[in-house]
Amino acid sequence: MSQSAVRYVWILFSLTLSVLPAFGQQTSPDSFSTEAVQFFEMEIRPLLHTHCVACHDDQKRTSGLSLESREGILRGGNRGPAVVPGQPDHSRLVQAIQYTGDLKMPPTGKLKDEQIVALKRWVTLGLPWPDASALQKRNAPASSHWSFRPPVRYPEPEVRMSALVRDAIDRFILARLEKEGLKPSPEADKATLIRRLNLDLLGLPPGPAEIDQFLADKNPGAYERLVERLLASPHYGERWGRHWLDVARYADTNGFGFDNPRVMWRYRDWVIQALNRDMPFDQFVIEQLAGDLLPNATGNQKVATGFHRNTMINEEGGVDQEQYRVEAVFVRVKTTGAVFLGLTIGCAQCHDHKYDPITQREFYQLFAFFNNQDEPIIRTVAPTEVPHYRQITSDFELEKLRLQEEIAKRNAEMGRLLVEWEKGLTPENKKGLPSNIQAILKISPEQRELIQVEDLEKYYKESDTVYQDRLRALQLLAETPNTHNPNQYTAMVLQEKDSPRETHVLVRGDFLKPGVQVTPGVPAVLPPLEDQQRSKPNRLDLARWLVSEKNPLTARVTMNRLWQHYFGRGLVKTSEDFGTQGEKPSHPELLDWLATEFVRQGWSLKAMHRLIVTSATYRQSSQVSQALKDRDPENILLGRSPRLRVEAEIVRDIALTVSGLINPQIGGPSVFPPQPPEITDLSRGNLIWVTATGKDRDRRGLYTIWKRTSPYPGLTVFDAPSADETTVRRIRSNTPMQALTTLNDEVFVEAAQAFALRLLQEVPGDDSARLRYGFRLCVAREPDSFETNTLVAVLHNGINQFKPNPKAARSLLPEHAPAEIDPARFAGWFGVSRVMLNLDETITRE
């Protein structure tokens, strides 16, 4: 063979190699190993979704390239093939992410080194990808994605730092830290720990006496005894009930345009009581989804179904009621998927899920479980409440009758009142009236038609303060939530229909385009329903399936949210999405261990709280070493305790507790604390904000009336969710408006006034002792010298400023202040109190 022929054969062979994967690499999705596909699901798919497919999906195909499927990647784009399987150095995709050529992707910035390494490994492996077609088959095996596989109870790992281990949690955390060459932070001091525990378990700061008692207890088990005392407190149910109400989208109004009031507090109280009793979580779920279907269902079990009555209701004129009934069922399906399965099931409402193995048909099979209910309102009067209920019912009817009689009397006098009003109008007065009223007044009274007289009366009534006051009083009476309204002894519940509705796939999610009929069922990627006693399963079957030990998601999702509330970040950061587009677990073995332990503990939430808060991991200091900060800025490895601003309601509760104002009453109707004037008037609806007086003014934030279209501003400024939809993860923002609120909002000003009085009355005669006492009330520790000197300067400046102006000083005193209080000294301490209540540390969980 000639030299040129040899050269030609060699070039042809080289070109062949350039388009084939390296020797031994797999090219067919059917033949990839489970480990390779798992690597893709855990490392590569989330990376592509986050950084690539926004521009390179099947619709946009920027530069002709789609990265949504293996076929699209192999097909390439306008520049040619994107990847040569098995050969990362010859792959344009790898060159682009390494920023080594003219094409640099993603354009927003270079990927992290470890992400580039992962993508190169993926290419080297031959682009492993799951066989999507198998996942669509009805009898397909479970997806290879980690969250769809049953949790495994991994053995507790051996660790070198075994002396630091308090329970199994610590072994999993320490094993990962040791792997990364890091050490955990030391244990926090006892004052920090008692405040942390109180805020985490009760949402309330400890008082100085509680702190002193804990610090003085040197006996073994002091910490554990503190944990048990807090878990037994009735305020535990309030604290953790608030978290649950976020996912239940609890509100006191219907939402949408009219946003009228509703009575939902009975459901909120059921949640608090169930958590305080440590109702097993599986029963907690069953009663909320299907309490009415339990044999001999009690009133409380029916009240529990208010979970899915928290859906918004559209009362606007002209709406198609069937459309919004269907919309409400959509929300119930999405909420069930997010809260219990951690899946974005709602994405399959209009088409098969783009990323997860959930078909549109399966969405409507879940829809069928929630398509057969009526939505009654039932009376819920406990035996102990019957005498009170009968009395307020009688009082309510008498007051309503009195107001109606006064309105009728005013109507009877309308003719005379109109004549007197018209006689008293001057030409200048008439110029300010609406044009139609001016036109009527130009007609002599005896020549006015009935419609003109009625228009005149209507206008007069709208400006008649006596008439409007009576109308408004009649409407408070009927609408305002309080214990003196018999309507408050009702609950919104679900109730199965006698004649089930047919359920169809709705083409593109349009209620006017029914497709094939479906029956209730669950996604094929998850275990099937078990032990069905009926030919057509109902909500009770669905609820039992959700908390079945064979369901791989519910226990994992619940434990992840529990972890998130303690550490500010779930083991899966995307706590709302355990699907293929969610983030992978930072500690997968620990998450599985917690899920299996939860079931082993009989679904006891308190047992899992106890396990977490008694671990060495939880007890770490929040002070961060430079090594940890550099290596793990987000604290994913949990080498320290997180430092977190408390939630919106707890910001308020801390101020009320420190000041001594807080009303510790558990449960009852929602209340109307002070808020800026006319806030509620900016939205529609029949809810009239009558600011509470007395003890109701200072209830915990949990009990504040929540109007969806005009939510309480003192809570929304600290990121309280709107309740329009389920919230499994609150954001934490940091804005100047928050500081302005805690300085100037009426609630916090009143708290600062009460705090100043408390310091003057409870610690007489010693300013240094007062400062130490106030500081301990706020942050559970003594002030250092810098803090002491700063606060002393604030105190003296305040006293000196107001001493020459006693009138201004007295204006700062609350109405109930004792006469012997020196106004100037109070003004000084009022300034100090405002500073201490507004310390970053005061509203931070260390």
C-alpha positions, 0 to 999 in steps of 0.5 A: 500500500502506498504512503498516501493510501496509508495516510488516507486510511489513518485519517479515516480511522481517526475521524471514525474515532472522533465521532464514536465514544471511547472504548467500552462507553455505553451509548444507549439509554437502555444500557446505562448502569443504575449508578450512571443514571443516578449520577446524571439525576443527582449531579447533571440534570439539576445543573442543566436545568439551573444554568442551560435549559432556560435558553436551550429547551425544545421551544427556544433552541437558541443557536438551534440547540436543545439540551432537554434530551439526550437526542437533542444534545447529540443532534447539536445545533447550528455549530454542529454536535454539542457533545462527542460521547466519551470524549470531553476534550472534543466536545463543544459543550465542555469547551464552552463551559471551560471558557477555552474557546470563542464560545463561553457558556453560560454567559452569566458566568463560569460554572464552579470547578466541581460542576465542570468536573461533573459535566466532563465525567458525564461526557466521559461516561457516554452521556448516561440518561434515564429511559424516559419511555419506561417511566411512562408505562403504567406498570413501569418500575420505580424511577431511578431518581433518589426520592422515588426509591424507598428510604434506606436505614443506613448504619450509623457511620463510624467517626474519629471524633466519637467523643462529640457524638450525642446521637445518630444525627451527629455521626452522619454530620461528623462523617461528612465534616471529617471527609471534608477535613473540617471540625464542628464548632464548639457547644454554645454557652447555656444562655444561648442554648436556652434562648435558642430552644425557647425560640425554636420550640415555643417562639417566645424568649425565656425570662431571666428567672428561667435563665437563672434556673437553667444556669444554676442546674449543674446536675446531669440531664439539665438540658434534657429536662429543659427540652421536656418542659418546653415540649410539654408547653401549650405554646409548643402547639402555637409555634409549630402550628404556625409552620403548618398553617403556612402549608395549609394556606390559612387565612381569615378571608376568602381572597380574590376581589371581594375578599369577604371574611370567613370563620376558619379559626376552629381549624387553626385551633385543631392544629394547635391542639393536635400538635400539643397532644403529639397526635401521630403524624399519620393520623394528623394527615388522615384527619385533615384529608379525610376526617369526615370519612372515618367511621363515626367521625367526631366533630373535631375530625370534621373540623380537621378537613378545613385543611382543604377549605383554606382554598380561596373562594371567588365571589365576584359577580358574573363568575362561572361557579363551576370554573372556580370550583374546578380551580379550587380542586386544582389548588387542592391537588397541587397543595397535596403534592407539595405538602406531602410528596414534595412534588410539583404535581401542578405542572401536569395540569395541562400536559405531562410533567416536563421533568418528573415521571407524572402524566397529565392523566395521573394528575386528573386521577389525583384530581378525582379524589377531590372532585366529589365533595360538598363544602358545608359549614357546620356548627361546632359547639363543645358541651362546655360552650353551650351555655355561653353560646345560647347567651351570646345568640340571644344577645346577638339577636337582641342587638341586631333587632335594636339596630334594625329598629333604629335604621327603620326609624331613620328611614321613616323620618327620611322625608322630613330629614330631606326637606330640612337638609334641602332648606339648609343648602346654600348656593355654594353648598349646591355647587359642591354636589354631584351633577345629577343631584344638582339637577334633581334639586332644580326640580320642585319637590312636587314634580320629582319622579320616584326614581329622582326622589330615590336617588336623592334619598340614596345620596343623603343616606350616604352622607348621613353619619347617623344612618351610616353608623347604624348600618356599619354597626349592624355589619360588625355585628354580622361579620367581625370575628369575635367570641360574641358572634354566634357565627364564630361557632362554625367551621368550614369542612369537606363532605363527600357527595352522595352521587360522585361526579365524573372526572375527565382529563381536561384538555390543556386544563380547560374545564370546558374541554373534558377529555377521557374519563378517569377514576381516582388513582396515584402516579405509577412511579410511586407504590400503588394504593393498598387494602382498598375496601371499595371499587373506587377509592376515596380521600381516605384511601389517598390519605392512608396511601400518603402515610403508608410506610411504602410511600418513599416521599411523605416521611422524607419530605416532612423530616426535611421541613422539620430540619429546615425550620431548625437549620434554616436550610433543608437537607434538600434545599428545595423543600418544595421540590423533591423531583428531578429538578430539585436539589440533591440532598446534602446528606442523603443517608441522614435524610433517609435515616430520619425518615425511617426513624420517624416511622419507627417512632410511631410518627411522633413529631415530638420524638423527632424534635427531641432527637434533633435538639438534643444532638451535638449538631444542634447545640453548636455555637453560631460563631464561625471559624474562618476555615468553615466560612471559606469552605462552607459559606452556606453552612451546608455541612452544618459545622456550626449553628445557623444564625437566623432572623426569627419569623414575622410573628415571632418578631412581634411576640418577642416585643410583647413578651419582653415588654410584659404586654403579651396575652398568653391565651391559647386559641380562640377567634382571630383579633385586630391589633393596631395597624396603620389607619385605612390599610384594610379600606384599600381593599374590598370586602366586608371586613371592618378593622376595629382595633382591639382594646384590652387583652386582645390587643396583645395576642400572639402574631399567630392570632392576627386577622389575616386578610388576603388582599390586605394582609397585616403590614407588621407581618408582611414586612417580615416576609409572612406569606400571603396565604394565596397558596401553600408555602413550605419555605419562607424567604428571609429578606433584610430591608430598611422598612423592617427597622422602621417598623420596629421603631415606629409601628404602633405595636412596637411603640406601645411595647417600648413604653411598657418595657420602660415602665417594666424596667422602672417598676421591677428594678427600682433605684439602680440604673446599672441593674435595670440595663442588665435586666433589660438586656437579659430580657431581650437577648438572655445575656449580660451587656458588655462594656461597650454596650453598657456605655452606649445605652447609658449615653442613650439614657442620659441624653434622653433625660437631659433632652426632656427634663426642660420640656415636661409636657413633651415627656408626659406625652410619651407616657402610656395612659396607665402609667402610675402618677409617681413616674418621673416623665423625664426619666421615663422618656430616657428609659423609653429611648433605651427600650426602643434601642434594646427592642431594635437590636439585631440580636433581639430578633435573631435566633443565635 
